[in-house]
Amino acid sequence: MINFPLSIGQLRPWREGDEESLVRHANNRNIWNNVRDFFPYPYTPRDATSWVRSNKSYQQPNNLAIDIDGQAVGNIGFTVKDDIYRYNAEIGYWLSEDFWGRGILTEALPIMTNYIYQNFQVNRIFACVLEGNIGSMSVLERACYRHEAIHRKAAIKNNQYLDEHIFALLRSEYENVTHSAYGR
Ligand SMILES: CC(C)(COP(=O)(O)OP(=O)(O)OC[C@H]1O[C@@H](n2cnc3c(N)ncnc32)[C@H](O)[C@@H]1OP(=O)(O)O)[C@@H](O)C(=O)NCCC(=O)NCCS
C-alpha cells in the first residue's frame, strides 16, 4: 500500500469513507478560483462519490489524498498526456484552505515528483498555474521546477482572461538535482 508520511499527515490512496471530508474541504470558491473548471463548485456529495469511486483501489494510483488526522483534506495527482505528448505528466494539487501556508504542498510536491519518476515512464512533469497564484508558483520553484513560459491570456476563469504560467522539471534535471527537498 502506497503511503508517504508528511510532517503533519500523510499522502495515501483515496478510499471509501473519504467522501464527507472531501465535500467539506473541496467545496470552496477560493480553491475553485485557482483550478480548472472541471473541478466542481459547488462540490456535492455526488461529486465526492464519483471521485472516490474512480480513484480508489489502483495498485499505482495517479491521485493521492492528503490526509491529516485521518481526514482527506486535499489531493495531489497527475495525468499522463497522449500522442506526441505521451511522455508528459501534468501535475495538479489542491489543499483545504484550513491548512494553507503550513508548508504541506512544499513537502508533498517533491514526494509526488519522486513517485512519478520512480514508477512511471515519463520524461517531463509540468504544471499550469493561473496568473496570481503566487502560493502555487513558490511551491513549484521550491521543488526545483523551472518557470518555462507564460501563455498570455490562455485561460478564462470567472469571465476573465488570465495568463497561464508553465512550470516543468525534466527527468534529466530531476536526476541531477541536489536539493534537500529530494533528500540529496
Ligand atoms: C497552492 C496550494 C496548493 C499551496 O499549498 P500550501 O500547502 O498552502 O503551500 P505551502 O504552505 O507549502 O507554500 C505556499 C506558499 O504560498 C504562501 N501562501 C499560502 N497561502 C497563501 C495565500 N492565500 N496567498 C498568498 N500566498 C499564500 C505561503 O506563505 C507559501 O509561500 P512562502 O513560504 O514563500 O511564503 C494551496 O494554496 C491551494 O490549494 N490553493 C488552491 C488550489 C490551487 O491553487 N491549486 C494549484 C493549482 S496550479
The ligand as a Tripos MOL2 file, in Angstrom:
@<TRIPOS>MOLECULE
LIG
   48    50     1     0     0
SMALL
NO_CHARGES

@<TRIPOS>ATOM
      1 C1         -1.4900   26.3530   -3.8630 C.3       1 LIG1
      2 C2         -1.6550   25.4960   -2.6160 C.3       1 LIG1
      3 C3         -1.7930   24.0620   -3.0460 C.3       1 LIG1
      4 C4         -0.4420   25.7060   -1.7330 C.3       1 LIG1
      5 O1         -0.4560   24.7550   -0.6890 O.3       1 LIG1
      6 P1          0.2210   25.1020    0.7380 P.3       1 LIG1
      7 O2          0.3920   23.8370    1.4740 O.co2     1 LIG1
      8 O3         -0.5630   26.1940    1.3570 O.co2     1 LIG1
      9 O4          1.6130   25.6310    0.2690 O.3       1 LIG1
     10 P2          2.8590   25.9200    1.2060 P.3       1 LIG1
     11 O5          2.3860   26.2980    2.5670 O.co2     1 LIG1
     12 O6          3.8050   24.7950    1.0880 O.co2     1 LIG1
     13 O7          3.5090   27.1600    0.4790 O.3       1 LIG1
     14 C5          2.6630   28.1430   -0.0670 C.3       1 LIG1
     15 C6          3.3310   29.4150   -0.2740 C.3       1 LIG1
     16 O8          2.3100   30.3270   -0.5580 O.3       1 LIG1
     17 C7          2.1060   31.1890    0.5320 C.3       1 LIG1
     18 N1          0.6790   31.2470    0.6990 N.ar      1 LIG1
     19 C8         -0.1130   30.4090    1.3470 C.ar      1 LIG1
     20 N2         -1.3650   30.8250    1.3040 N.ar      1 LIG1
     21 C9         -1.3530   31.9490    0.5810 C.ar      1 LIG1
     22 C10        -2.3520   32.8590    0.1630 C.ar      1 LIG1
     23 N3         -3.6410   32.6940    0.4780 N.pl3     1 LIG1
     24 N4         -1.9790   33.8920   -0.6060 N.ar      1 LIG1
     25 C11        -0.6900   34.0690   -0.9390 C.ar      1 LIG1
     26 N5          0.2890   33.2480   -0.5640 N.ar      1 LIG1
     27 C12        -0.0480   32.2010    0.1830 C.ar      1 LIG1
     28 C13         2.8400   30.5980    1.6680 C.3       1 LIG1
     29 O9          3.2300   31.6000    2.5560 O.3       1 LIG1
     30 C14         4.0000   29.9440    0.9480 C.3       1 LIG1
     31 O10         4.9040   30.8830    0.4410 O.3       1 LIG1
     32 P3          6.2690   31.2710    1.1780 P.3       1 LIG1
     33 O11         6.6800   30.1090    2.0080 O.co2     1 LIG1
     34 O12         7.1970   31.5760    0.0610 O.co2     1 LIG1
     35 O13         5.8980   32.4460    1.9840 O.co2     1 LIG1
     36 C15        -2.9490   25.8750   -1.8450 C.3       1 LIG1
     37 O14        -2.8780   27.2230   -1.5190 O.3       1 LIG1
     38 C16        -4.2160   25.5900   -2.6240 C.2       1 LIG1
     39 O15        -4.7860   24.5170   -2.5400 O.2       1 LIG1
     40 N6         -4.7010   26.5840   -3.4180 N.am      1 LIG1
     41 C17        -5.9290   26.4190   -4.1930 C.3       1 LIG1
     42 C18        -5.7950   25.4050   -5.3160 C.3       1 LIG1
     43 C19        -4.5730   25.6390   -6.1670 C.2       1 LIG1
     44 O16        -4.1330   26.7530   -6.3580 O.2       1 LIG1
     45 N7         -4.0190   24.5650   -6.7230 N.am      1 LIG1
     46 C20        -2.8660   24.6420   -7.5940 C.3       1 LIG1
     47 C21        -3.2560   24.9320   -8.9750 C.3       1 LIG1
     48 S1         -1.8110   25.1760  -10.0170 S.3       1 LIG1
@<TRIPOS>BOND
     1     1     2 1
     2     2     3 1
     3     2     4 1
     4     2    36 1
     5     4     5 1
     6     5     6 1
     7     6     7 2
     8     6     8 1
     9     6     9 1
    10     9    10 1
    11    10    11 2
    12    10    12 1
    13    10    13 1
    14    13    14 1
    15    14    15 1
    16    15    16 1
    17    15    30 1
    18    16    17 1
    19    17    18 1
    20    17    28 1
    21    18    19 ar
    22    18    27 ar
    23    19    20 ar
    24    20    21 ar
    25    21    22 ar
    26    21    27 ar
    27    22    23 1
    28    22    24 ar
    29    24    25 ar
    30    25    26 ar
    31    26    27 ar
    32    28    29 1
    33    28    30 1
    34    30    31 1
    35    31    32 1
    36    32    33 2
    37    32    34 1
    38    32    35 1
    39    36    37 1
    40    36    38 1
    41    38    39 2
    42    38    40 1
    43    40    41 1
    44    41    42 1
    45    42    43 1
    46    43    44 2
    47    43    45 1
    48    45    46 1
    49    46    47 1
    50    47    48 1
@<TRIPOS>SUBSTRUCTURE
     1 LIG1         1 GROUP 0 **** ****
